[in-house]
Amino acid sequence: MTIRTCILKLGSCLALSAFLISCGESEIPPPILSFAETFQTQLIEAQPGDIIEVPAGVHEFTRSLSLNVSGVTIRGAGMDASILSFRNQIQGAEGLLVTADDFVIEDLAIEDTVGDALKINGSTNVTIRRVRTEWTDGPKTENGAYGIYPVQSTNVLIDGSVAIGASDAGIYVGQSTQIIVRNSRAEYNVAGIEIENSSFADVYDNVVTNNTGGVLVFDLPNLPVQGGQATRVFRNKIYGNNTENFATKGSAVSRVAAGTGLLVLANDNIEIFENQFTDNNNVNVMIYSYVLGGRTFSDPNYDPYPEKIYLHDNVFIGGGTVPRHEALIALHQETGNNTPNIVWDGLLREGASNDPVVCLANNGEESFVNLNGGDASVPPSFDTAMHQCSLPRLSEIKFDFPGG
């Protein structure tokens, strides 16, 4: 090979190299973004029918997330594997806010939000399956109010989920209808599971422990939806709910006494059966009116009195050893005895029929007291004779949801 040929070939190679380098410099690949950096974009750009996968790992967010597209599924790799962490949250009132129908979220965790962990507002067909919400530093007033929080929604399924550390309610369904809460665990919340101003709910096969109050079925004034009714609470284990109340002062649940198993407040047509109540130190079950103790309200549409409460086939073990509610402290001081397993305040709506408000059947060694409104001039009654009755059984809640 001649020197001239070598030089020509060398020049061609150098030119080609320069060309390739020049092309490479103009096409630098974009940086690879983390899941946390792309998740909100996926939520915004989602289309009905999309499944958004949350990979295993701890994904850290500093701002709230939101979804307003119907028909979307958010799916993780497991409630202890795919974790959305908001420990360093600086903006937003929730972890994830959903305002969309036909929504499914499953197999992930939402931790340490500033406010509510998972809020779903005004939705139809909501499935929350194997989702954990938790404040990992334990029960503190500074924790967000609600863990799993559907409100003003229809056809709500909460299944196999866990709620820990909420400063109001771990699992809360409010102002909604057609509700199932099952196979779930609520622990170290102020209220474990709360059904509020809602109708047609089944709460069953749950474990509710170490809360201030285990299960609350409430109807409160001054809310857009009134007339809570037709809730069944059955086959739950409700035990050791003795955590001190750490709710924000002035909130509805800040009045719940530590050591409470189940509270029914101003709600109608409630069936409570086949539950096991154990060692709830204030009271295992209390049924009372909003106006007990002289509390007043201004809502003209509000009925403060519970009616048609049917308790049957429950098991009671221990409990009532440390009364904390004012009326129960007074009862203990008067009698020297533990709080009975079932307490009714005895207040009746003016003009109410003579039908019993509370019916009892097959509750084993049940103990009961009618406080007669807490009127010091009328002694409490422990006679269950007029309460040995039955009420019509409520219907099972059924609706279609993904997975059957």
C-alpha positions as CSV (number, residue, x, y, z in Angstrom):
1,M,0.0,0.0,0.0
2,T,1.3,3.5,-1.0
3,I,1.7,6.3,1.5
4,R,-0.9,8.3,-0.5
5,T,-3.5,5.5,-0.1
6,C,-2.9,5.3,3.6
7,I,-3.3,9.1,4.0
8,L,-6.5,9.1,2.0
9,K,-7.9,6.2,4.1
10,L,-6.9,7.9,7.3
11,G,-8.6,11.1,6.2
12,S,-11.8,9.3,5.5
13,C,-11.8,7.5,8.8
14,L,-11.2,10.8,10.7
15,A,-14.1,12.4,8.8
16,L,-16.4,9.6,9.6
17,S,-15.4,9.7,13.3
18,A,-16.0,13.4,13.4
19,F,-19.5,12.8,11.8
20,L,-20.4,10.1,14.3
21,I,-19.2,12.2,17.2
22,S,-21.2,15.1,15.9
23,C,-24.4,13.0,15.6
24,G,-23.9,11.5,19.0
25,E,-23.7,15.0,20.6
26,S,-27.0,16.1,19.1
27,E,-28.9,12.9,20.3
28,I,-28.0,12.6,24.0
29,P,-30.6,10.2,25.5
30,P,-33.0,11.8,28.1
31,P,-32.3,10.9,31.7
32,I,-34.2,7.9,33.1
33,L,-36.9,9.2,35.6
34,S,-37.9,7.4,38.7
35,F,-41.4,6.1,39.2
36,A,-42.1,8.8,41.7
37,E,-41.2,11.4,39.1
38,T,-43.6,10.0,36.5
39,F,-46.5,8.8,38.6
40,Q,-48.6,12.0,38.6
41,T,-48.1,12.3,34.9
42,Q,-49.4,8.8,34.4
43,L,-52.4,9.7,36.5
44,I,-53.1,12.8,34.4
45,E,-52.7,11.1,31.1
46,A,-54.5,7.9,32.0
47,Q,-57.3,6.6,29.9
48,P,-60.4,4.5,30.9
49,G,-59.3,0.9,31.2
50,D,-55.7,1.7,32.0
51,I,-53.8,-0.2,34.7
52,I,-51.0,1.8,36.3
53,E,-48.4,-0.5,37.9
54,V,-46.6,0.6,41.0
55,P,-43.3,-1.3,41.3
56,A,-41.9,-2.7,44.5
57,G,-39.9,-0.2,46.5
58,V,-40.4,2.9,48.6
59,H,-41.5,5.8,46.3
60,E,-41.1,9.2,48.0
61,F,-43.5,12.1,47.2
62,T,-43.5,15.7,48.5
63,R,-46.9,16.7,47.0
64,S,-50.3,15.2,46.8
65,L,-51.4,13.0,44.0
66,S,-54.7,13.1,42.2
67,L,-56.8,11.1,39.7
68,N,-60.0,12.3,38.0
69,V,-60.2,9.8,35.1
70,S,-62.8,7.0,35.5
71,G,-62.1,3.3,34.9
72,V,-58.5,3.3,36.1
73,T,-56.7,0.6,38.2
74,I,-53.7,1.4,40.3
75,R,-51.9,-1.9,41.2
76,G,-48.8,-2.5,43.3
77,A,-46.8,-5.6,44.1
78,G,-48.2,-5.9,47.7
79,M,-49.1,-3.7,50.6
80,D,-45.6,-4.3,52.2
81,A,-43.7,-4.1,48.8
82,S,-45.0,-1.1,46.9
83,I,-45.0,1.9,49.3
84,L,-46.0,5.5,48.5
85,S,-44.2,7.5,51.2
86,F,-45.2,11.1,52.0
87,R,-42.9,11.5,55.0
88,N,-41.4,14.6,53.5
89,Q,-44.7,16.0,52.1
90,I,-44.7,19.8,51.8
91,Q,-47.8,20.4,49.8
92,G,-51.4,19.1,49.5
93,A,-54.1,17.9,51.9
94,E,-54.0,14.2,51.0
95,G,-51.7,11.5,49.8
96,L,-53.9,10.4,46.9
97,L,-57.2,12.1,46.0
98,V,-59.6,10.3,43.6
99,T,-62.6,11.9,42.1
100,A,-63.5,9.3,39.5
101,D,-65.9,6.4,39.0
102,D,-65.0,2.7,38.5
103,F,-61.8,3.0,40.4
104,V,-59.7,0.1,41.7
105,I,-56.6,0.4,43.9
106,E,-54.9,-2.7,45.2
107,D,-51.7,-4.2,46.7
108,L,-49.9,-1.1,47.9
109,A,-49.3,1.1,50.9
110,I,-49.6,4.9,51.5
111,E,-47.6,6.1,54.5
112,D,-47.1,9.2,56.6
113,T,-49.3,11.7,54.8
114,V,-49.7,15.2,56.2
115,G,-53.5,14.8,55.9
116,D,-55.8,12.0,54.8
117,A,-54.0,9.0,53.1
118,L,-56.4,7.9,50.5
119,K,-59.5,10.1,49.9
120,I,-62.2,9.2,47.4
121,N,-64.9,11.8,46.8
122,G,-68.2,11.5,44.9
123,S,-67.4,8.2,43.2
124,T,-69.4,5.3,42.0
125,N,-68.0,1.7,42.0
126,V,-64.9,1.9,44.2
127,T,-62.7,-1.1,45.0
128,I,-60.0,-0.8,47.6
129,R,-58.3,-4.2,48.0
130,R,-55.2,-5.0,50.1
131,V,-54.3,-1.4,50.7
132,R,-52.4,-0.3,53.8
133,T,-52.5,3.2,55.2
134,E,-50.2,3.9,58.1
135,W,-48.4,6.6,60.1
136,T,-45.3,4.8,61.0
137,D,-44.4,6.8,64.1
138,G,-47.4,5.4,66.0
139,P,-50.5,7.1,67.2
140,K,-50.0,10.9,67.3
141,T,-52.3,13.9,67.1
142,E,-50.1,15.2,64.3
143,N,-51.0,12.3,62.1
144,G,-53.5,12.7,59.2
145,A,-57.1,12.4,60.1
146,Y,-58.3,9.5,57.9
147,G,-56.6,6.5,56.4
148,I,-59.0,4.9,53.9
149,Y,-61.6,7.6,53.3
150,P,-64.4,7.2,50.7
151,V,-67.1,9.9,51.1
152,Q,-70.3,10.7,49.2
153,S,-69.8,7.5,47.2
154,T,-71.9,4.5,46.0
155,N,-70.9,0.9,45.8
156,V,-67.8,0.9,48.0
157,L,-65.7,-2.2,48.6
158,I,-62.9,-2.2,51.2
159,D,-61.4,-5.7,51.3
160,G,-58.3,-7.1,53.0
161,S,-56.9,-3.7,53.9
162,V,-55.0,-2.3,56.9
163,A,-55.3,1.1,58.6
164,I,-52.9,2.2,61.3
165,G,-52.4,5.4,63.2
166,A,-55.1,7.8,61.9
167,S,-55.9,10.6,64.3
168,D,-59.6,10.4,63.4
169,A,-60.7,7.1,61.7
170,G,-58.6,4.4,60.1
171,I,-61.3,3.1,57.8
172,Y,-64.0,5.7,57.3
173,V,-67.0,5.6,54.9
174,G,-69.1,8.7,55.1
175,Q,-72.3,10.0,53.5
176,S,-72.3,7.0,51.2
177,T,-74.5,4.0,50.3
178,Q,-74.0,0.4,49.4
179,I,-70.8,-0.3,51.4
180,I,-68.8,-3.4,52.2
181,V,-65.9,-3.4,54.7
182,R,-64.5,-6.9,55.2
183,N,-61.4,-9.0,56.0
184,S,-59.5,-5.8,57.1
185,R,-57.6,-4.7,60.2
186,A,-57.8,-1.4,62.0
187,E,-55.3,-0.7,64.7
188,Y,-54.0,2.2,66.7
189,N,-56.4,4.7,65.3
190,V,-58.8,6.9,67.3
191,A,-61.7,5.2,65.5
192,G,-60.9,1.8,63.9
193,I,-63.8,1.5,61.5
194,E,-66.4,4.3,61.1
195,I,-69.6,4.3,59.1
196,E,-71.0,7.8,59.3
197,N,-74.2,9.3,57.9
198,S,-74.4,6.3,55.5
199,S,-76.9,3.6,54.6
200,F,-76.8,0.0,53.6
201,A,-73.4,-1.2,54.9
202,D,-72.0,-4.6,55.8
203,V,-68.9,-4.6,58.1
204,Y,-67.7,-8.1,58.7
205,D,-64.8,-10.5,59.3
206,N,-62.5,-7.6,60.4
207,V,-60.0,-7.4,63.3
208,V,-60.4,-4.2,65.2
209,T,-57.9,-3.7,68.1
210,N,-55.8,-1.2,70.0
211,N,-57.9,1.8,68.8
212,T,-59.6,4.3,71.1
213,G,-63.0,3.1,69.8
214,G,-63.2,0.0,67.7
215,V,-66.3,0.3,65.4
216,L,-68.4,3.5,65.2
217,V,-71.8,3.7,63.5
218,F,-72.6,7.4,63.7
219,D,-75.2,9.8,62.3
220,L,-74.2,13.5,62.9
221,P,-76.0,16.8,62.3
222,N,-75.0,19.5,59.8
223,L,-73.9,17.2,57.0
224,P,-75.4,17.1,53.5
225,V,-76.5,13.5,53.8
226,Q,-78.7,12.6,56.8
227,G,-80.6,9.5,58.0
228,G,-77.9,6.8,58.5
229,Q,-79.4,3.4,58.6
230,A,-79.3,-0.3,57.7
231,T,-75.8,-1.3,58.8
232,R,-74.8,-4.8,59.7
233,V,-71.8,-5.4,61.9
234,F,-71.0,-9.1,62.2
235,R,-68.3,-11.7,62.6
236,N,-65.7,-9.2,63.7
237,K,-63.1,-9.5,66.5
238,I,-63.3,-6.3,68.5
239,Y,-60.9,-6.4,71.4
240,G,-58.5,-4.4,73.5
241,N,-59.5,-1.0,72.1
242,N,-58.0,0.9,75.0
243,T,-55.6,3.4,73.3
244,E,-55.8,6.9,74.7
245,N,-57.7,9.4,72.5
246,F,-55.3,11.4,70.4
247,A,-57.8,13.1,68.1
248,T,-57.7,16.9,67.5
249,K,-59.7,18.7,70.1
250,G,-63.1,19.6,68.9
251,S,-63.4,16.8,66.3
252,A,-66.4,14.4,66.6
253,V,-64.2,11.5,67.7
254,S,-62.4,13.5,70.3
255,R,-65.3,12.7,72.6
256,V,-64.9,8.9,72.1
257,A,-63.8,7.4,75.5
258,A,-60.8,5.2,75.4
259,G,-61.7,1.5,75.9
260,T,-64.8,1.4,73.7
261,G,-65.7,-1.6,71.5
262,L,-68.7,-0.5,69.4
263,L,-70.6,2.8,69.5
264,V,-74.0,3.3,67.8
265,L,-74.9,7.0,67.8
266,A,-78.3,8.2,66.4
267,N,-78.4,5.5,63.8
268,D,-81.4,3.3,62.9
269,N,-81.9,-0.3,61.8
270,I,-78.6,-1.7,63.0
271,E,-78.0,-5.4,63.3
272,I,-75.0,-6.5,65.4
273,F,-74.3,-10.3,65.5
274,E,-71.8,-13.0,65.8
275,N,-69.0,-10.7,66.9
276,Q,-66.5,-11.3,69.7
277,F,-66.0,-8.4,72.1
278,T,-63.1,-8.8,74.4
279,D,-61.5,-6.5,77.0
280,N,-62.7,-3.2,75.8
281,N,-62.2,-1.5,79.2
282,N,-64.7,1.3,79.0
283,V,-67.6,-0.6,77.4
284,N,-68.1,-3.3,74.9
285,V,-71.2,-1.9,73.2
286,M,-72.9,1.5,73.8
287,I,-76.0,2.8,72.0
288,Y,-76.9,6.4,72.6
289,S,-78.4,9.6,71.4
290,Y,-76.6,12.7,70.3
291,V,-78.3,14.7,73.0
292,L,-77.0,12.5,75.9
293,G,-75.4,14.8,78.5
294,G,-77.3,17.8,77.2
295,R,-75.6,18.2,73.9
296,T,-77.6,20.4,71.5
297,F,-77.8,20.8,67.7
298,S,-79.4,23.3,65.3
299,D,-79.9,21.1,62.2
300,P,-83.7,20.8,61.6
301,N,-83.4,17.7,59.5
302,Y,-81.4,15.7,62.1
303,D,-82.9,12.9,64.2
304,P,-80.6,12.4,67.2
305,Y,-82.2,9.2,68.5
306,P,-81.2,5.6,67.6
307,E,-84.0,3.2,66.8
308,K,-84.3,-0.6,66.0
309,I,-80.9,-1.8,67.2
310,Y,-80.8,-5.6,67.2
311,L,-77.9,-7.5,69.0
312,H,-77.9,-11.2,68.8
313,D,-75.5,-14.2,69.0
314,N,-72.5,-12.1,70.1
315,V,-69.8,-13.2,72.6
316,F,-68.6,-11.0,75.4
317,I,-65.4,-11.6,77.3
318,G,-64.2,-9.2,80.0
319,G,-64.4,-5.4,79.4
320,G,-66.0,-2.6,81.3
321,T,-63.3,-2.6,84.0
322,V,-62.2,1.0,83.6
323,P,-65.2,3.2,82.7
324,R,-64.2,6.5,81.0
325,H,-67.5,7.9,79.6
326,E,-69.0,10.4,82.1
327,A,-72.3,8.4,82.3
328,L,-70.4,5.1,82.9
329,I,-68.1,6.6,85.5
330,A,-71.3,7.8,87.4
331,L,-72.8,4.4,87.0
332,H,-69.7,2.7,88.4
333,Q,-69.6,5.1,91.4
334,E,-73.2,4.4,92.1
335,T,-73.0,0.6,91.8
336,G,-69.4,-0.3,92.3
337,N,-69.7,-2.7,89.4
338,N,-68.0,-3.0,86.0
339,T,-69.8,-1.5,83.0
340,P,-72.4,-3.9,81.6
341,N,-71.5,-5.3,78.2
342,I,-74.4,-3.5,76.5
343,V,-75.3,0.1,77.5
344,W,-78.3,2.1,76.2
345,D,-78.8,5.7,77.3
346,G,-82.6,5.3,77.4
347,L,-83.4,8.5,75.6
348,L,-86.4,8.4,73.3
349,R,-87.7,10.7,70.6
350,E,-90.8,12.6,71.6
351,G,-93.9,10.7,70.4
352,A,-91.9,7.5,69.8
353,S,-93.8,4.2,69.7
354,N,-93.6,1.7,72.6
355,D,-91.6,-0.7,70.5
356,P,-88.2,-1.4,72.1
357,V,-85.2,0.6,70.8
358,V,-82.9,-2.3,71.6
359,C,-83.6,-6.0,71.1
360,L,-81.3,-8.7,72.6
361,A,-81.1,-12.4,71.8
362,N,-78.7,-15.3,72.4
363,N,-75.8,-13.2,73.6
364,G,-74.7,-15.7,76.2
365,E,-73.9,-14.2,79.6
366,E,-75.0,-10.7,78.4
367,S,-75.3,-7.9,80.8
368,F,-77.3,-4.8,80.0
369,V,-78.2,-1.4,81.4
370,N,-80.7,1.3,80.5
371,L,-79.3,4.6,81.8
372,N,-82.7,6.2,81.7
373,G,-81.2,9.3,80.1
374,G,-78.7,9.8,82.8
375,D,-81.4,11.4,84.9
376,A,-80.2,11.2,88.5
377,S,-83.8,11.0,89.7
378,V,-84.5,7.8,87.8
379,P,-82.3,4.9,88.6
380,P,-80.7,2.9,85.8
381,S,-82.4,-0.4,84.9
382,F,-80.6,-3.6,84.5
383,D,-83.8,-5.6,83.5
384,T,-83.5,-7.2,80.1
385,A,-87.0,-8.6,80.0
386,M,-88.5,-6.0,77.7
387,H,-85.5,-6.2,75.5
388,Q,-85.7,-9.9,74.9
389,C,-87.1,-9.5,71.4
390,S,-86.2,-9.8,67.7
391,L,-86.3,-7.4,64.8
392,P,-86.4,-8.2,61.0
393,R,-83.0,-9.3,59.7
394,L,-81.3,-6.9,57.4
395,S,-80.4,-7.9,53.8
396,E,-77.0,-8.7,52.6
397,I,-75.3,-5.9,50.7
398,K,-74.5,-7.0,47.1
399,F,-73.2,-5.1,44.1
400,D,-70.8,-5.9,41.2
401,F,-67.1,-5.1,41.6
402,P,-63.9,-6.3,39.9
403,G,-62.8,-9.7,41.1
404,G,-66.3,-10.7,42.4
